[in-house]
Amino acid sequence: VSRIAAGRLRVEQRPLAPAALLHEAAELFAPVMADAGVALRRDIPDTLPLVDGDPQRLQQVLSNLLGNAVRFTPEGGRVTLSARVLPAETDGGPAWVRVAVADTGPGIPAADLPRLFERFWQAPRLLRAGSGLGLFIARGIVEAHRGTIGVDSIEGEGSTFWFTVPLR
């Protein structure tokens, strides 16, 4: 956490097949989802191009996002793990793989969204749900990969947490 706060988190990047990483994360969480009565859906093209990434660190991000999704999705709900390629935003800029974890949980109030990725912050109704560090750490890991992380949420409908990693 202190390295992230100081902007000094190191990642050991290497060529990485994102589809394999995502399927591995889904396999790890499948039993947890089943025990919670939550359906896990995958929308992961096997043709995703390589990214430069640290597999352990990216698994840490996925574990946080999938763990939060199952924690806040009620029994009978659904979590979807998906990925797609986003084009470069500018000429000469990188293209991206965008990974998303969508849930059918309660959603997050719009007023809470700007603070979700801050260190130690938790939405008031979620107090004692964790340490308040998971999303802060996830943001630091994604930013160390030169990517971005964010959330889209509608109260009463669910949330989609997403992050991007540049293509190799």
N, C-alpha and C positions, 0 to 999 in steps of 0.2 A: 504494500500500500504506500509506503514512504517513497519507493522508487517511482511509482506511478504519479504520486503527487508532485514529485520533483521533475517529472518528464524524462526519467532515466530508465524506464523499463526496457530491458533488452529482450529481443525475440530472435530466435535462431531460425531464420527463414531459409526454406529450401523449396524446390518444385513440389507442388502438392496437388493431388487430384481432389477437388472439393466434394465431388459426389461420394467418393469412398469415405471421406471424413464424416459427411452428413449421415450416410447409412450406418456407420459405426456408432454415432451418437444416438441414432434412432434405436438401434439394437440394444444399446445400454439402457435406454429409458423405457423400452417396450414393457418389461415386467413391472416397472413402477407405475406406468400408466394403467396397465391392466389391473393391478392391485387397487388403484384408486377409482376404477370404473370409468376411466377416461379413454376414449378412442384416440389412437395415434394414426394420423394420415401423413403419407409422404408424397410430395410433389417435387421430385428431384430428378432432373434429366441426367442420364448417364453420360451425356455428351458435353458436360460442362468443361471448358478449357482449364488448363493448369493455372494456379495462382502461386505466388511466392508466399509461404506462410510457415508458421511454427505450429506443427500439429498439436502439441500438448497445450499450448496457449489457446489455440482456437477451440479445442475441445473444452477447455475451461469456460470459454464464452458460451458455447452451446449448452454445457451442463447447467450453467446459471440460468440461461433463458428457458430451457426445457424444464428445469426444476421449479422455477417460478410459475411457469404455465401450468404444470400439474398441481402445484400447491393451490393455485387460485381458480382452477376450473372445477366446477362441481361435478359430482358423479353423474354420468350420463352425458357429459360434455365432450368436446373434441379439441385436440391440439393438432395443428398442421405444421409440419416442417417442410419448407419449400426453398427453392433456389432458382435463380435465373440470371442471365447475363444482361447487364446494362451497358449501353454504348458509352463511348467517351463523351464527356460534356463539352470539350473543346478540341479543336484540331491539335493533334500531337499529345493530348492528354490520355490518361489510361482508360481502358474499359474496365468494368467491374463485374464481380459476382456479388449478387445481393442475396443474402440468406435471411429468411424470415421465420419466426415462430409465432403463429397466430393461435389464439385460444378463444373459447366461448365462455369465458369467465365473466365477472361482474363489470369489467372495464374500469377505467381510472378516470376520476374527475379531471376535467380540463385544467383546473387551477393547479393540480398536482403535477402535471406532465413536465413543466420546465425544470423541476427539481429532482426528478427520478434518478438521474445519474450523478447526483452530488454525493460526496462521502458522508456516511452516517445518516443520510436523510431517509425517512420512511413516511408514507402517507399516513395521516393520523388514524384512519380506520384500520391500518395494517400494523399498528404498533405491536412489537414483540413477534413479528412474523420472521425476523431474521436480524442480522447485524447492521443492515444498511450499507454494506460494503460490496455486495455482489455486482450490482449494476455499475458502480464506480470502477471496480476492477475490470469488468467487461469493457467499459468505455476505454480504459487505459490500454488494454490489450489490442483492441481494434484500432485505436489511434496509433499505436506503435507499429501496426501493419500499414499505416497510411490510409486507413479506411475511416468510415463514419458509422455511427450507431444512432438509432432513434426508435421512436415508438409512435404508433397511431392507435388511438383508443376511443371507443364510444361507450359511455356509461350504459350499462344494461345489455351490451352486445358483445363485448370482448376487447382484447388488445392484440396488436401485432407488433412485436419487437423485431427489429431488423438491423442488419449490419452489412457493410460492403467491404470487400477486399479486392485490391487491384489485380487484374490479370497479369500473368507473368510476362 
